[in-house]
């Protein structure tokens, strides 16, 4: 990591390293708050996929009693940032940064995770303008992983009854529900965040592995 190009944010009393290319936005913060609100009880093992700089694990750390929080990303620079954050906060025993591809996770045992969070790429690789990978294009467009890859990975890692908390864009609602059910993850809460025009700009999903059909639909104003 190039420390000259990084800066430190104070997050709930902890220091989080970020860089120009690996920062965090409101979607990740909303997801972490939703995950905590939707319930973290019993979530001893948590995994954040597509973790980036690690903002979600840091936000969940003080809201849960997690024994371990795995934080996986395919980008080496992002993981190096997170490793530095873990080092300066002495969190080696709790937050475990993993450099890896969610399409082939070997560092975490299948069926061992209580809760998974993921803020995946939103747009299909064929949709509109996209930045190159080295400029963060993989964070918004499905260049390195697709929705199916993220959901399949979550289903493989989760215990029966475990929960997946995910954010995505409303226009892909049908894709999200279809993919979740394909891997036996049943949506239990779908919350739409409305923008100033009273139109949904983001959706937050709580899905249960092996859950029964039946979802609550919620609307809230995005602050």
Residue pairs with C-beta under 8 A, 6 or more apart in sequence:
1 17
1 19
1 77
1 80
1 81
1 83
1 84
2 19
3 84
5 19
5 20
6 17
6 18
6 19
6 81
6 84
7 17
7 18
7 19
8 15
8 16
8 17
8 18
9 15
9 16
9 18
10 16
11 55
11 58
11 59
12 58
12 59
12 61
12 62
13 62
14 58
14 61
14 62
14 85
14 89
14 91
15 85
15 88
15 89
16 53
16 54
16 55
16 58
16 85
17 53
17 81
17 82
17 84
17 85
17 88
18 24
18 53
18 81
19 53
19 77
19 81
21 77
21 135
21 136
22 52
22 53
22 75
22 77
22 78
22 81
22 136
23 52
23 53
24 52
24 53
24 55
26 222
27 119
27 167
27 202
28 52
28 55
28 56
28 119
28 167
29 55
29 59
30 167
30 193
30 202
30 204
30 222
31 56
31 117
31 119
31 165
31 166
31 167
31 204
32 55
32 56
32 59
32 60
32 63
32 117
33 59
34 165
34 167
34 191
34 204
34 206
35 56
35 60
35 115
35 117
35 165
36 59
36 60
36 63
36 64
38 163
38 165
38 189
38 206
39 163
40 60
40 63
40 64
40 65
40 66
40 115
42 114
43 64
43 65
43 66
43 114
43 115
43 163
44 65
44 66
44 67
44 68
44 114
45 66
45 67
45 68
45 70
45 112
45 113
45 114
45 115
46 57
46 60
46 64
46 66
46 68
46 69
46 70
46 113
46 114
46 115
46 116
46 117
47 69
47 70
47 71
47 72
47 108
47 113
47 115
47 116
47 117
47 157
48 54
48 56
48 57
48 60
48 69
48 70
48 71
48 72
48 116
48 117
48 118
49 72
49 102
49 116
49 117
49 118
49 120
49 150
49 153
49 154
50 72
50 73
50 102
50 118
50 119
50 120
50 121
50 139
50 145
50 150
51 57
51 71
51 72
51 73
51 78
51 82
51 97
52 73
52 75
52 78
52 119
52 139
53 78
53 81
53 82
53 85
54 71
54 78
54 81
54 82
54 85
54 86
54 95
54 97
56 71
56 117
56 119
57 69
57 71
57 82
57 95
58 85
58 95
60 66
60 69
60 117
61 69
61 91
61 94
61 95
66 94
67 94
68 94
68 95
68 96
69 94
69 95
69 96
70 96
70 98
70 107
70 108
70 113
71 82
71 95
71 96
71 97
71 98
72 98
72 99
72 100
72 102
72 105
72 107
72 108
73 79
73 82
73 97
73 98
73 99
73 100
74 99
74 100
74 101
74 102
74 138
74 144
74 145
75 138
76 99
79 97
79 98
79 99
82 95
82 97
83 97
85 91
86 92
86 95
86 97
98 105
98 107
98 108
100 106
100 107
101 144
101 145
102 145
102 149
102 150
102 153
103 145
103 149
103 153
105 153
105 156
105 157
108 157
110 156
110 157
111 156
111 157
111 158
111 159
111 160
112 157
112 159
113 157
113 158
113 159
113 162
114 158
114 159
114 162
114 163
115 162
115 163
115 164
115 165
116 154
116 157
116 158
116 162
116 163
116 164
116 165
117 164
117 165
117 166
118 150
118 154
118 164
118 165
118 166
119 166
119 167
120 145
120 147
120 150
120 166
120 168
121 138
121 139
121 140
121 141
121 142
121 143
121 144
121 145
121 146
122 140
122 141
122 168
122 169
122 172
123 130
123 140
123 141
123 142
123 169
124 141
124 142
124 146
125 141
125 142
125 143
127 141
130 137
130 140
130 141
130 143
131 137
131 140
133 143
133 144
137 143
138 144
138 145
147 168
147 172
147 175
147 176
147 179
148 179
148 182
150 166
151 164
151 166
151 179
151 180
151 182
151 183
151 185
152 183
154 164
154 166
154 183
154 185
155 164
155 183
155 184
155 185
155 209
158 164
158 185
158 209
159 209
160 209
160 210
161 208
161 209
161 210
161 211
162 208
162 209
163 206
163 207
163 208
163 209
164 180
164 185
164 205
164 206
164 207
164 208
164 209
165 204
165 205
165 206
166 176
166 204
166 205
166 207
167 202
167 203
167 204
167 205
168 176
168 202
168 203
168 205
169 201
169 202
169 203
170 192
170 200
170 201
170 202
170 203
173 190
173 203
176 203
176 205
177 187
180 186
180 187
180 205
180 207
184 209
184 210
185 207
185 208
185 209
185 211
186 207
186 208
186 209
186 210
186 211
186 212
186 213
186 214
186 215
187 205
187 206
187 207
187 215
188 206
188 207
188 208
188 211
188 214
188 215
188 216
189 204
189 205
189 206
189 215
189 216
189 218
190 203
190 204
190 205
190 206
190 215
190 216
190 217
190 218
191 203
191 204
191 205
191 217
191 218
191 219
191 220
192 200
192 202
192 203
192 217
192 218
192 219
192 220
193 200
193 201
193 202
193 203
193 204
193 220
193 221
193 222
194 200
194 201
194 219
194 220
194 221
194 222
195 201
195 222
200 219
201 222
202 222
